[in-house]
């Protein structure tokens, strides 16, 4: 039996991966795919890029690979969308953990229930909205937060939809990488490839032509690293309730 954790970038998963025993690379056609053991539980970690389409593809590939293995130890018990999120409420700070009760797909209006999580460390629950774009400014996040959602991400909707189609329980655990009152120094949506991935080469070229942005970019890197460490610590310590129903949804 195994749990699948899906992120957009490998860096979001690497601190968690370091806590697994027997960590090994999987020969799956994904940007990042590893598995290991945590407390007797088989853990699979995958990342394939930003946005719902790539996230859903990662889940699809994992499901097919696990089914092809045809081993009881490979049966998926549940799928989790993990990684960075943007805060939409002022009480959330960087490195805070968000464990949504529901995920709202902003493009379809479909709302998905999430598996409960128990943890000694504090976390924020509520609704996470998932949209295929980066919300760059505080004003954009403020308008989105007025709907009552606590955080925003780009992948959870895709993971939830594919989990539902597969009859698999769905969960979501995110870490705040940017506060509701913060704006990015440049439009990160312009730094995505045609396939949706964050193109680091584009970011480097853009910032190299504008040296004044270098300190801000370095701060973003440090912030992302610290957030990933906080997420990894939480994932190691939390307990997941697998007794719930498979991923369900309702129209918002």
C-alpha angles and dihedrals in degrees: 000000000000144000121222120214116194125195134163097236133034090230089066090060105035098086089052091046090057089063094057123094121226092019111188137169118251120221093230122135093251134113089245129010126161138150136200144147129272119181092338092309120119110234126196120195123195137170127179108162142288127313138038097281095057091041091053090048090054091053091046093052092047093049092050093046093049092047091050091054089061093199126136089226088060099054109123114236096182148341126233130196106213137169141070126351136178119242117239097183127065095232092066117090134188114290092020114139121237119198105181122212088205138014119214117205102219094202098051103024090233116143123207128201117231131218114257120252128203121206140157090221115081121253139172122246131190132092126332119200117213120205134165097242140065116252101222105179138055090235092056091049091046092055091048093046090055087075089067098254114138099208144004133221139162107229111041095083092055093046092048094049094050092045090052092052089052093048091241126144111253130212137173131208119174138174124216112246098169131028126234091250095052130095126198117242092239139013106279091191087072088058095064124105124236088265092053101255121135103256106216090189090061091050093049092048093047094049094042088060090050107042091179087074095057097090090050092050091050090051090052090052092051091046092051092049092050092046092052090051091051091049092050092051091051094048091052094050103039128091122221123217105223094173093087127101123276115272110300130183143196134195113261 
